[in-house]
Each structure stands twice: as structure tokens, then as C-alpha cells.
Amino acid sequence: MNPNITLKALEQSALDAHARLEPTNRDLLLDRYFVRQHLVPVLLFRMQAHIPMSPAEMAQLWAEHLGLSESLQAAWLPKLEATFARFAALLKDELQQKNPRIRLQTVLPST
């Protein structure tokens, strides 16, 4: 378990990473509500259990959150994986800056 990771710290790092995304990705695809209410709780659980979450899994969570049909998922998920890969890289950077002792290999996969 990563003992230094709290919900509040992870949420702030995720929102900081979100703010660093390109405006079109940030505002149209990956909104703050999704980050705070859906992504952060899943990330925290998985981080504490040492289960990395891939950009593809983040994109799938986003699609489920929106209730996308299978045809829309097939069209959008490949495009979204790049956005979530960028978000994951930014989140790793934010977490590392705030707490260098976090073992990042157990937090998010290499991007």
C-alpha cells in the first residue's frame, strides 16, 4: 500500500494534472466531474492495492460513465487512450513532485 496517498492528495494531484492537459481535451473529453467523482476513487483503490490502471482502462471507465454504446466506444476509445496516457503521465509527475517517496511503478503503468 502507498501509505502517503490520501483521497484529498490524489484528488488534488489529479485536478492539477487535469489543468495541465490541452484545453480541448480537458474541457471536452475529460471533465473535472469525471476526474473527481469517478476516476479518483478508482485510482485510489487501485493504487492502495498496487494494481496499476492503464490509459485504456481509464478510457473504458470514461465510456461507462457516459453510458456509450458499443459502436461509440469502438469509435472513441482509441482516440481517448492518447488523452488518458497524457493525463497519466501528468498525474505521475504531479504525484512525484508532491511526494517523491511514492513508489510510482505501483501507481500507474509506464506511459
C-alpha positions in Angstrom: 0.0 0.0 0.0 1.1 3.6 -0.6 0.6 4.9 2.9 1.1 8.5 2.0 -1.6 8.6 -0.6 -4.9 10.1 0.7 -8.1 10.8 -1.3 -7.5 14.5 -0.9 -3.9 14.4 -2.1 -4.7 12.2 -5.0 -7.7 14.3 -6.0 -5.6 17.5 -5.9 -2.9 15.9 -8.0 -5.4 14.6 -10.5 -7.0 18.0 -10.8 -3.6 19.6 -11.2 -2.8 17.1 -13.9 -6.2 17.8 -15.5 -5.4 21.5 -15.5 -2.2 20.8 -17.5 -4.0 19.0 -20.3 -4.6 20.7 -23.5 -7.8 22.8 -23.3 -9.7 20.8 -25.9 -9.0 17.5 -24.2 -9.6 19.0 -20.7 -12.9 20.7 -21.5 -14.5 18.4 -24.0 -13.3 15.0 -23.1 -12.0 14.7 -19.5 -14.1 17.0 -17.3 -13.5 17.7 -13.7 -16.6 15.9 -12.6 -15.4 12.7 -14.1 -12.0 13.1 -12.6 -13.3 13.8 -9.1 -16.3 11.5 -8.9 -15.3 8.6 -11.0 -11.6 8.4 -11.8 -10.0 9.4 -8.4 -11.9 6.9 -6.3 -11.0 4.0 -8.7 -7.4 5.2 -8.9 -7.1 5.4 -5.1 -8.4 1.9 -4.6 -6.1 0.5 -7.3 -3.1 2.5 -6.0 -3.6 1.1 -2.5 -4.0 -2.4 -3.8 -0.9 -1.9 -6.1 -3.0 -2.6 -9.2 -1.9 -0.2 -12.0 -4.5 1.4 -14.2 -3.7 1.7 -17.8 -4.9 4.6 -20.1 -7.1 2.1 -21.8 -8.8 1.2 -18.6 -9.3 4.9 -17.8 -10.9 5.4 -21.2 -13.2 2.4 -20.6 -14.2 3.9 -17.2 -15.0 7.2 -19.0 -17.1 5.4 -21.6 -19.0 3.5 -18.9 -19.6 6.8 -17.0 -21.2 8.3 -20.1 -23.1 5.1 -21.0 -21.7 5.0 -24.5 -23.0 2.3 -26.9 -20.5 -0.3 -28.1 -20.3 1.4 -31.5 -19.5 4.8 -29.9 -16.9 3.1 -27.7 -15.3 1.5 -30.7 -15.0 4.9 -32.3 -13.9 6.9 -29.3 -11.8 4.7 -27.1 -8.7 4.5 -29.4 -8.7 8.3 -29.5 -9.2 8.7 -25.8 -6.4 6.4 -24.9 -3.9 9.0 -26.0 -5.6 11.6 -23.8 -5.6 9.3 -20.8 -1.9 8.4 -21.5 -1.1 12.1 -21.3 -3.2 12.5 -18.2 -1.4 9.5 -16.6 2.0 11.0 -17.3 0.9 14.4 -15.9 -0.5 12.7 -12.8 2.6 10.7 -12.2 4.6 14.0 -12.5 2.2 15.8 -10.0 2.4 12.9 -7.5 6.2 12.7 -7.8 6.5 16.4 -7.2 4.3 16.4 -4.1 5.7 13.2 -2.6 8.9 11.7 -4.1 8.6 8.7 -1.8 5.5 7.3 -3.6 6.5 4.2 -5.5 5.3 5.2 -8.9 5.8 1.8 -10.5 2.8 0.6 -8.4 0.7 3.7 -9.1 0.4 3.9 -12.8 1.9 1.8 -15.6 4.8 3.3 -17.7 3.5 5.5 -20.4 
